Amino acid sequence: MIKESINRMPVSQVVIILGKRFKEYRLSYNLTQKEVSEQTGINIITIRKFENGQLYNITLQTFLRLLKILDRMEYIEELLPEIPMSAYMYDMVTSNKPRRARNVKK
């Protein structure tokens, strides 16, 4: 799948593609839908509909459980990596500039 084309797809189409890919991974791990259902607590009908492109609104929690059973959770970090610290913030954090003394009333 080309990145430019996925940006133009409706979300429902992306979910269909993810469902098909999940099925491919599940089969490569020699897992049945029943085994996935038992290990994740996800209804087997939900898994079947997701894999067959009939489920367009899978919850994030459900999707993450499906990723977890395939040992793919580490790839979540690639989706939304931490934003690097700006140069200004880096200077603020690392500088040891003396601070201005405040007048304290006694």
Buried (B, 14 or more C-beta within 10 A) or exposed (E): EEEEEEEEEEEEBBBBEBBBEBBEBBEEEEBEBEBBBEEBEBEBEBBBBBBEBEBBEBEEEBBEBBBEBBEEEEEEEEEEEEEEEEEEEEEEEEEEEEEEEEEEEE
